[in-house]
């Protein structure tokens, strides 16, 4: 979230530049995919230069380098293929989100929160975008995920936007995830050059179906695991696949509306006769009851 807000402040007077930098969407990936082969060639040259570790040419080291090169090339191909695929519903919501962010970059967000980043906070930015999308006719709301600590991963929480939309080509409803700080979720401080190159392919703001998001998470978590292994570093639990998946398995953060109960009417209830135990009304109401007089002899 901080990345999107920081860039909003930096390019607040230049909406076109702002949206181009924030949104690395399908159009960019389609153009970049044609240049992927040229990137692969340059990457091969870099790896080949580093492969000359000793003059004898150790076969084991060469095999490791070849395996590493093949892995990163395949991960980039999978990443670009997943990002390039899109549907008409995703494209419309993506464009609406892009326009909302452009407008917000010009007028700002009315935020008075204590934890502000720039001119607004992440929570207020999510609310503003959600409201704007709802005005445009999209069923958009904020989702929050929260999970407890387990032996496999620490506790945590995350918030994002979700749009539930009917798709003409699919049966039923389609969930579209809007993650305003997508790239930052996978950035690592001590990552390798290959991993950083892969992360730079990601859009700052992700708008896509939940299935597409889960595929990207799988690709990127495999890449982070490979990166840590090659650098002989420990894989942090909050970088693992299960932890990352938990971020986007939340529920709508909507206030619960208590059902309005209709007032209980006593008009239709039959009135029951009442008799006082302290008066003779009881005797009158129980005329058919046989009473036996009891005398206590002292």
C-alpha atoms as a printed R data frame, in Angstrom:
    type eleno elety resid chain resno       x       y       z
1   ATOM     1    CA   UNK     A     1   0.000   0.000   0.000
2   ATOM     2    CA   UNK     A     2   2.840   2.332   0.861
3   ATOM     3    CA   UNK     A     3   4.290   2.010  -2.636
4   ATOM     4    CA   UNK     A     4   1.098   3.081  -4.358
5   ATOM     5    CA   UNK     A     5   0.568   6.018  -2.000
6   ATOM     6    CA   UNK     A     6   4.173   7.188  -2.207
7   ATOM     7    CA   UNK     A     7   4.036   7.283  -6.002
8   ATOM     8    CA   UNK     A     8   0.724   9.119  -5.828
9   ATOM     9    CA   UNK     A     9   2.425  11.901  -3.843
10  ATOM    10    CA   UNK     A    10   5.432  12.020  -6.155
11  ATOM    11    CA   UNK     A    11   3.414  12.306  -9.363
12  ATOM    12    CA   UNK     A    12   0.328  14.082  -7.986
13  ATOM    13    CA   UNK     A    13   0.552  16.728 -10.711
14  ATOM    14    CA   UNK     A    14   1.167  14.285 -13.540
15  ATOM    15    CA   UNK     A    15  -1.700  11.751 -13.655
16  ATOM    16    CA   UNK     A    16  -0.617  10.087 -16.875
17  ATOM    17    CA   UNK     A    17   2.903   9.426 -15.583
18  ATOM    18    CA   UNK     A    18   1.478   8.226 -12.280
19  ATOM    19    CA   UNK     A    19  -0.846   5.632 -13.757
20  ATOM    20    CA   UNK     A    20   1.772   4.404 -16.191
21  ATOM    21    CA   UNK     A    21   4.174   3.743 -13.340
22  ATOM    22    CA   UNK     A    22   1.621   2.264 -10.956
23  ATOM    23    CA   UNK     A    23  -0.140   0.014 -13.456
24  ATOM    24    CA   UNK     A    24   2.064  -2.565 -15.125
25  ATOM    25    CA   UNK     A    25  -0.958  -4.140 -16.707
26  ATOM    26    CA   UNK     A    26  -1.668  -6.378 -19.649
27  ATOM    27    CA   UNK     A    27  -0.707  -3.939 -22.377
28  ATOM    28    CA   UNK     A    28   2.787  -3.603 -20.980
29  ATOM    29    CA   UNK     A    29   3.252  -7.339 -20.584
30  ATOM    30    CA   UNK     A    30   2.102  -8.061 -24.098
31  ATOM    31    CA   UNK     A    31   4.742  -5.689 -25.445
32  ATOM    32    CA   UNK     A    32   7.409  -6.967 -23.070
33  ATOM    33    CA   UNK     A    33   6.718 -10.601 -23.905
34  ATOM    34    CA   UNK     A    34   8.038 -10.046 -27.421
35  ATOM    35    CA   UNK     A    35  11.329  -8.920 -25.904
36  ATOM    36    CA   UNK     A    36  11.599 -11.845 -23.498
37  ATOM    37    CA   UNK     A    37  13.836 -13.753 -25.862
38  ATOM    38    CA   UNK     A    38  16.294 -10.878 -25.995
39  ATOM    39    CA   UNK     A    39  16.286 -10.727 -22.210
40  ATOM    40    CA   UNK     A    40  16.963 -14.436 -22.046
41  ATOM    41    CA   UNK     A    41  19.977 -13.999 -24.309
42  ATOM    42    CA   UNK     A    42  21.432 -11.257 -22.143
43  ATOM    43    CA   UNK     A    43  20.743 -13.325 -19.034
44  ATOM    44    CA   UNK     A    44  22.497 -16.270 -20.615
45  ATOM    45    CA   UNK     A    45  25.549 -14.134 -21.265
46  ATOM    46    CA   UNK     A    46  25.632 -13.010 -17.646
47  ATOM    47    CA   UNK     A    47  25.384 -16.530 -16.352
48  ATOM    48    CA   UNK     A    48  27.950 -17.793 -18.841
49  ATOM    49    CA   UNK     A    49  30.400 -15.126 -17.693
50  ATOM    50    CA   UNK     A    50  29.915 -16.215 -14.098
51  ATOM    51    CA   UNK     A    51  30.201 -19.865 -15.038
52  ATOM    52    CA   UNK     A    52  33.959 -19.562 -15.577
53  ATOM    53    CA   UNK     A    53  34.789 -20.332 -11.968
54  ATOM    54    CA   UNK     A    54  37.994 -22.250 -12.582
55  ATOM    55    CA   UNK     A    55  40.104 -23.056 -15.600
56  ATOM    56    CA   UNK     A    56  39.387 -26.772 -15.374
57  ATOM    57    CA   UNK     A    57  35.666 -26.205 -15.932
58  ATOM    58    CA   UNK     A    58  34.021 -28.129 -13.115
59  ATOM    59    CA   UNK     A    59  31.153 -30.167 -14.571
60  ATOM    60    CA   UNK     A    60  29.212 -30.000 -11.331
61  ATOM    61    CA   UNK     A    61  29.288 -26.214 -11.170
62  ATOM    62    CA   UNK     A    62  28.349 -25.972 -14.831
63  ATOM    63    CA   UNK     A    63  25.385 -28.269 -14.230
64  ATOM    64    CA   UNK     A    64  24.210 -26.159 -11.292
65  ATOM    65    CA   UNK     A    65  24.426 -22.991 -13.353
66  ATOM    66    CA   UNK     A    66  22.523 -24.545 -16.234
67  ATOM    67    CA   UNK     A    67  19.807 -25.740 -13.886
68  ATOM    68    CA   UNK     A    68  19.563 -22.306 -12.284
69  ATOM    69    CA   UNK     A    69  19.389 -20.581 -15.656
70  ATOM    70    CA   UNK     A    70  16.643 -22.909 -16.865
71  ATOM    71    CA   UNK     A    71  14.644 -22.365 -13.676
72  ATOM    72    CA   UNK     A    72  14.643 -18.571 -13.839
73  ATOM    73    CA   UNK     A    73  13.820 -18.567 -17.538
74  ATOM    74    CA   UNK     A    74  10.877 -20.893 -16.980
75  ATOM    75    CA   UNK     A    75   9.623 -18.814 -14.043
76  ATOM    76    CA   UNK     A    76   9.672 -15.656 -16.127
77  ATOM    77    CA   UNK     A    77   7.800 -17.369 -18.950
78  ATOM    78    CA   UNK     A    78   5.150 -18.612 -16.520
79  ATOM    79    CA   UNK     A    79   4.873 -15.191 -14.920
80  ATOM    80    CA   UNK     A    80   4.432 -13.310 -18.191
81  ATOM    81    CA   UNK     A    81   1.967 -15.872 -19.521
82  ATOM    82    CA   UNK     A    82  -0.170 -15.577 -16.395
83  ATOM    83    CA   UNK     A    83  -0.085 -11.776 -16.434
84  ATOM    84    CA   UNK     A    84  -0.920 -11.506 -20.133
85  ATOM    85    CA   UNK     A    85  -4.099 -13.536 -19.840
86  ATOM    86    CA   UNK     A    86  -7.165 -11.470 -19.074
87  ATOM    87    CA   UNK     A    87 -10.931 -11.373 -19.507
88  ATOM    88    CA   UNK     A    88 -13.347  -8.605 -20.425
89  ATOM    89    CA   UNK     A    89 -14.533  -8.344 -16.816
90  ATOM    90    CA   UNK     A    90 -10.977  -7.960 -15.536
91  ATOM    91    CA   UNK     A    91 -10.194  -5.349 -18.178
92  ATOM    92    CA   UNK     A    92 -13.227  -3.208 -17.276
93  ATOM    93    CA   UNK     A    93 -12.534  -3.304 -13.540
94  ATOM    94    CA   UNK     A    94  -8.851  -2.659 -14.153
95  ATOM    95    CA   UNK     A    95  -9.657   0.430 -16.210
96  ATOM    96    CA   UNK     A    96 -12.109   1.688 -13.579
97  ATOM    97    CA   UNK     A    97  -9.472   1.217 -10.866
98  ATOM    98    CA   UNK     A    98  -6.923   3.028 -12.996
99  ATOM    99    CA   UNK     A    99  -9.243   6.001 -13.462
100 ATOM   100    CA   UNK     A   100 -10.062   6.074  -9.744
101 ATOM   101    CA   UNK     A   101  -6.382   6.200  -8.822
102 ATOM   102    CA   UNK     A   102  -5.783   8.915 -11.413
103 ATOM   103    CA   UNK     A   103  -8.541  11.072  -9.939
104 ATOM   104    CA   UNK     A   104  -7.342  10.448  -6.389
105 ATOM   105    CA   UNK     A   105  -3.824  11.491  -7.359
106 ATOM   106    CA   UNK     A   106  -5.253  14.873  -8.394
107 ATOM   107    CA   UNK     A   107  -7.690  15.609  -5.564
108 ATOM   108    CA   UNK     A   108  -6.227  13.461  -2.788
109 ATOM   109    CA   UNK     A   109  -8.041  11.549  -0.054
110 ATOM   110    CA   UNK     A   110  -9.784  13.122   2.910
111 ATOM   111    CA   UNK     A   111  -7.767  11.399   5.619
112 ATOM   112    CA   UNK     A   112  -7.100  12.460   9.197
113 ATOM   113    CA   UNK     A   113  -5.737   9.167  10.489
114 ATOM   114    CA   UNK     A   114  -2.760   9.060  12.825
115 ATOM   115    CA   UNK     A   115  -0.870   6.544  10.685
116 ATOM   116    CA   UNK     A   116  -0.638   8.513   7.480
117 ATOM   117    CA   UNK     A   117   1.606   7.831   4.498
118 ATOM   118    CA   UNK     A   118   1.978  10.996   2.485
119 ATOM   119    CA   UNK     A   119  -1.412  12.673   2.217
120 ATOM   120    CA   UNK     A   120  -3.437   9.611   3.165
121 ATOM   121    CA   UNK     A   121  -3.271   6.159   4.697
122 ATOM   122    CA   UNK     A   122  -3.741   2.774   3.111
123 ATOM   123    CA   UNK     A   123  -7.086   2.174   4.790
124 ATOM   124    CA   UNK     A   124  -8.585   5.468   3.606
125 ATOM   125    CA   UNK     A   125  -7.246   4.878   0.096
126 ATOM   126    CA   UNK     A   126  -8.973   1.497  -0.014
127 ATOM   127    CA   UNK     A   127 -12.231   3.036   1.183
128 ATOM   128    CA   UNK     A   128 -12.034   5.804  -1.410
129 ATOM   129    CA   UNK     A   129 -11.395   3.407  -4.289
130 ATOM   130    CA   UNK     A   130 -14.125   1.071  -3.070
131 ATOM   131    CA   UNK     A   131 -16.628   3.936  -2.929
132 ATOM   132    CA   UNK     A   132 -15.691   5.154  -6.409
133 ATOM   133    CA   UNK     A   133 -16.048   1.682  -7.901
134 ATOM   134    CA   UNK     A   134 -19.428   1.215  -6.229
135 ATOM   135    CA   UNK     A   135 -20.578   4.505  -7.744
136 ATOM   136    CA   UNK     A   136 -19.534   3.110 -11.129
137 ATOM   137    CA   UNK     A   137 -21.788   0.112 -10.524
138 ATOM   138    CA   UNK     A   138 -19.261  -2.455  -9.292
139 ATOM   139    CA   UNK     A   139 -19.960  -4.527  -6.201
140 ATOM   140    CA   UNK     A   140 -16.684  -3.640  -4.506
141 ATOM   141    CA   UNK     A   141 -15.863  -3.918  -0.828
142 ATOM   142    CA   UNK     A   142 -12.877  -4.226   1.485
143 ATOM   143    CA   UNK     A   143 -11.869  -7.727   2.549
144 ATOM   144    CA   UNK     A   144  -9.820  -8.535   5.613
145 ATOM   145    CA   UNK     A   145  -7.970 -11.751   6.288
146 ATOM   146    CA   UNK     A   146  -6.647 -12.747   9.688
147 ATOM   147    CA   UNK     A   147  -5.010 -15.985  10.722
148 ATOM   148    CA   UNK     A   148  -3.702 -17.400  13.956
149 ATOM   149    CA   UNK     A   149  -0.221 -18.551  14.752
150 ATOM   150    CA   UNK     A   150   0.567 -22.164  13.959
151 ATOM   151    CA   UNK     A   151   3.708 -24.317  14.054
152 ATOM   152    CA   UNK     A   152   4.107 -23.651  10.327
153 ATOM   153    CA   UNK     A   153   3.647 -19.879  10.199
154 ATOM   154    CA   UNK     A   154   3.220 -16.802  12.414
155 ATOM   155    CA   UNK     A   155  -0.050 -14.959  12.872
156 ATOM   156    CA   UNK     A   156  -0.922 -12.073  10.604
157 ATOM   157    CA   UNK     A   157  -3.596 -10.039   8.875
158 ATOM   158    CA   UNK     A   158  -4.075  -8.327   5.537
159 ATOM   159    CA   UNK     A   159  -6.667  -6.187   3.752
160 ATOM   160    CA   UNK     A   160  -7.446  -5.835   0.061
161 ATOM   161    CA   UNK     A   161 -10.312  -4.990  -2.289
162 ATOM   162    CA   UNK     A   162 -12.623  -7.504  -3.897
163 ATOM   163    CA   UNK     A   163 -15.193  -7.064  -6.648
164 ATOM   164    CA   UNK     A   164 -17.914  -9.672  -7.108
165 ATOM   165    CA   UNK     A   165 -19.226  -9.430 -10.640
166 ATOM   166    CA   UNK     A   166 -21.411 -11.495 -12.918
167 ATOM   167    CA   UNK     A   167 -19.486 -12.734 -15.941
168 ATOM   168    CA   UNK     A   168 -21.241 -13.258 -19.291
169 ATOM   169    CA   UNK     A   169 -18.865 -16.081 -20.209
170 ATOM   170    CA   UNK     A   170 -18.741 -17.838 -16.849
171 ATOM   171    CA   UNK     A   171 -21.469 -19.373 -14.772
172 ATOM   172    CA   UNK     A   172 -22.274 -17.535 -11.583
173 ATOM   173    CA   UNK     A   173 -20.230 -14.805  -9.960
174 ATOM   174    CA   UNK     A   174 -16.579 -13.991 -10.541
175 ATOM   175    CA   UNK     A   175 -14.306 -12.627  -7.820
176 ATOM   176    CA   UNK     A   176 -11.824  -9.973  -8.900
177 ATOM   177    CA   UNK     A   177  -9.035  -9.116  -6.462
178 ATOM   178    CA   UNK     A   178  -7.601  -5.588  -6.306
179 ATOM   179    CA   UNK     A   179  -4.266  -5.473  -4.476
180 ATOM   180    CA   UNK     A   180  -2.945  -1.916  -4.321
181 ATOM   181    CA   UNK     A   181   0.509  -2.945  -3.127
182 ATOM   182    CA   UNK     A   182   1.070  -6.184  -4.997
183 ATOM   183    CA   UNK     A   183   4.739  -5.954  -5.936
184 ATOM   184    CA   UNK     A   184   5.834  -4.990  -2.422
185 ATOM   185    CA   UNK     A   185   4.324  -8.208  -1.039
186 ATOM   186    CA   UNK     A   186   7.145 -10.186  -2.677
187 ATOM   187    CA   UNK     A   187  10.113  -7.826  -2.416
188 ATOM   188    CA   UNK     A   188  13.075  -9.064  -0.361
189 ATOM   189    CA   UNK     A   189  16.020  -7.091   0.989
190 ATOM   190    CA   UNK     A   190  18.756  -9.587   0.100
191 ATOM   191    CA   UNK     A   191  17.313 -11.075  -3.047
192 ATOM   192    CA   UNK     A   192  19.383 -12.187  -5.993
193 ATOM   193    CA   UNK     A   193  19.558 -10.336  -9.277
194 ATOM   194    CA   UNK     A   194  17.435 -12.995 -10.980
195 ATOM   195    CA   UNK     A   195  14.719 -12.723  -8.340
196 ATOM   196    CA   UNK     A   196  14.652  -8.928  -8.448
197 ATOM   197    CA   UNK     A   197  14.384  -9.038 -12.225
198 ATOM   198    CA   UNK     A   198  11.352 -11.293 -11.859
199 ATOM   199    CA   UNK     A   199   9.745  -9.039  -9.243
200 ATOM   200    CA   UNK     A   200  10.219  -5.983 -11.438
201 ATOM   201    CA   UNK     A   201   7.953  -7.654 -13.988
202 ATOM   202    CA   UNK     A   202   5.064  -7.439 -11.541
203 ATOM   203    CA   UNK     A   203   2.555  -4.579 -11.606
204 ATOM   204    CA   UNK     A   204   2.431  -2.277  -8.614
205 ATOM   205    CA   UNK     A   205  -1.362  -2.686  -8.567
206 ATOM   206    CA   UNK     A   206  -2.865  -6.075  -9.361
207 ATOM   207    CA   UNK     A   207  -6.409  -6.427 -10.686
208 ATOM   208    CA   UNK     A   208  -7.426  -9.942 -11.657
209 ATOM   209    CA   UNK     A   209  -9.363 -13.076 -10.850
210 ATOM   210    CA   UNK     A   210  -8.581 -14.970  -7.678
211 ATOM   211    CA   UNK     A   211  -7.358 -17.968  -9.670
212 ATOM   212    CA   UNK     A   212  -4.860 -15.825 -11.551
213 ATOM   213    CA   UNK     A   213  -3.621 -14.344  -8.291
214 ATOM   214    CA   UNK     A   214  -3.095 -17.768  -6.730
215 ATOM   215    CA   UNK     A   215  -1.085 -18.877  -9.759
216 ATOM   216    CA   UNK     A   216   1.157 -15.831  -9.435
217 ATOM   217    CA   UNK     A   217   1.650 -16.490  -5.729
218 ATOM   218    CA   UNK     A   218   2.712 -20.053  -6.489
219 ATOM   219    CA   UNK     A   219   5.229 -18.904  -9.116
220 ATOM   220    CA   UNK     A   220   6.707 -16.179  -6.931
221 ATOM   221    CA   UNK     A   221   6.942 -18.321  -3.799
222 ATOM   222    CA   UNK     A   222   8.808 -20.979  -5.769
223 ATOM   223    CA   UNK     A   223  11.152 -18.248  -6.994
224 ATOM   224    CA   UNK     A   224  11.766 -16.894  -3.489
225 ATOM   225    CA   UNK     A   225  12.501 -20.402  -2.216
226 ATOM   226    CA   UNK     A   226  14.991 -20.944  -5.032
227 ATOM   227    CA   UNK     A   227  16.572 -17.561  -4.363
228 ATOM   228    CA   UNK     A   228  17.120 -18.302  -0.680
229 ATOM   229    CA   UNK     A   229  18.514 -21.738  -1.482
230 ATOM   230    CA   UNK     A   230  21.015 -20.367  -3.987
231 ATOM   231    CA   UNK     A   231  22.139 -17.701  -1.542
232 ATOM   232    CA   UNK     A   232  22.264 -20.283   1.268
233 ATOM   233    CA   UNK     A   233  19.919 -18.252   3.437
234 ATOM   234    CA   UNK     A   234  17.061 -19.263   5.701
235 ATOM   235    CA   UNK     A   235  13.559 -18.975   4.248
236 ATOM   236    CA   UNK     A   236  11.501 -16.741   6.534
237 ATOM   237    CA   UNK     A   237   8.115 -18.266   7.484
238 ATOM   238    CA   UNK     A   238   6.275 -15.174   6.257
239 ATOM   239    CA   UNK     A   239   7.734 -15.763   2.791
240 ATOM   240    CA   UNK     A   240   6.412 -19.283   2.457
241 ATOM   241    CA   UNK     A   241   3.591 -20.294   0.152
242 ATOM   242    CA   UNK     A   242   1.003 -21.052   2.842
243 ATOM   243    CA   UNK     A   243   1.505 -17.711   4.573
244 ATOM   244    CA   UNK     A   244   1.234 -15.745   1.330
245 ATOM   245    CA   UNK     A   245  -1.942 -17.579   0.325
246 ATOM   246    CA   UNK     A   246  -3.578 -16.652   3.625
247 ATOM   247    CA   UNK     A   247  -3.381 -12.955   2.732
248 ATOM   248    CA   UNK     A   248  -6.048 -13.173   0.040
249 ATOM   249    CA   UNK     A   249  -8.462 -15.568   1.726
250 ATOM   250    CA   UNK     A   250 -10.397 -12.988   3.685
251 ATOM   251    CA   UNK     A   251 -14.028 -12.088   4.102
252 ATOM   252    CA   UNK     A   252 -15.862  -8.827   3.382
253 ATOM   253    CA   UNK     A   253 -15.359  -6.254   6.109
254 ATOM   254    CA   UNK     A   254 -18.955  -5.092   6.217
255 ATOM   255    CA   UNK     A   255 -20.845  -3.986   9.307
256 ATOM   256    CA   UNK     A   256 -23.356  -6.545  10.441
257 ATOM   257    CA   UNK     A   257 -26.900  -5.287  10.087
258 ATOM   258    CA   UNK     A   258 -29.056  -6.530  12.912
259 ATOM   259    CA   UNK     A   259 -32.478  -7.714  11.731
260 ATOM   260    CA   UNK     A   260 -35.308  -5.423  12.694
261 ATOM   261    CA   UNK     A   261 -37.743  -7.410  14.799
262 ATOM   262    CA   UNK     A   262 -41.415  -6.557  14.473
263 ATOM   263    CA   UNK     A   263 -42.960  -5.409  17.744
264 ATOM   264    CA   UNK     A   264 -44.849  -8.090  19.619
265 ATOM   265    CA   UNK     A   265 -48.560  -7.491  19.479
266 ATOM   266    CA   UNK     A   266 -50.744  -8.406  22.427
267 ATOM   267    CA   UNK     A   267 -54.031  -7.449  20.804
268 ATOM   268    CA   UNK     A   268 -54.737 -10.827  19.263
269 ATOM   269    CA   UNK     A   269 -53.970 -12.747  22.423
270 ATOM   270    CA   UNK     A   270 -57.024 -13.862  24.382
271 ATOM   271    CA   UNK     A   271 -57.288 -12.214  27.752
272 ATOM   272    CA   UNK     A   272 -57.072 -14.560  30.673
273 ATOM   273    CA   UNK     A   273 -59.290 -14.001  33.683
274 ATOM   274    CA   UNK     A   274 -57.420 -13.054  36.779
275 ATOM   275    CA   UNK     A   275 -58.448 -13.746  40.295
276 ATOM   276    CA   UNK     A   276 -56.982 -12.411  43.468
277 ATOM   277    CA   UNK     A   277 -56.047 -14.849  46.181
278 ATOM   278    CA   UNK     A   278 -56.731 -12.144  48.767
279 ATOM   279    CA   UNK     A   279 -60.378 -11.504  47.844
280 ATOM   280    CA   UNK     A   280 -63.488 -13.519  47.210
281 ATOM   281    CA   UNK     A   281 -62.969 -13.304  43.423
282 ATOM   282    CA   UNK     A   282 -61.321 -16.695  43.567
283 ATOM   283    CA   UNK     A   283 -64.395 -18.261  45.109
284 ATOM   284    CA   UNK     A   284 -66.621 -16.725  42.434
285 ATOM   285    CA   UNK     A   285 -64.406 -18.006  39.610
286 ATOM   286    CA   UNK     A   286 -64.214 -21.489  41.044
287 ATOM   287    CA   UNK     A   287 -67.875 -22.128  41.724
288 ATOM   288    CA   UNK     A   288 -67.665 -25.712  40.645
289 ATOM   289    CA   UNK     A   289 -64.823 -26.539  42.997
290 ATOM   290    CA   UNK     A   290 -65.800 -28.553  46.100
291 ATOM   291    CA   UNK     A   291 -64.326 -26.978  49.190
292 ATOM   292    CA   UNK     A   292 -63.802 -28.935  52.382
293 ATOM   293    CA   UNK     A   293 -63.663 -27.070  55.648
294 ATOM   294    CA   UNK     A   294 -60.807 -28.154  57.834
295 ATOM   295    CA   UNK     A   295 -60.743 -27.388  61.541
296 ATOM   296    CA   UNK     A   296 -57.533 -27.678  63.421
297 ATOM   297    CA   UNK     A   297 -57.954 -28.727  67.029
298 ATOM   298    CA   UNK     A   298 -55.367 -27.326  69.359
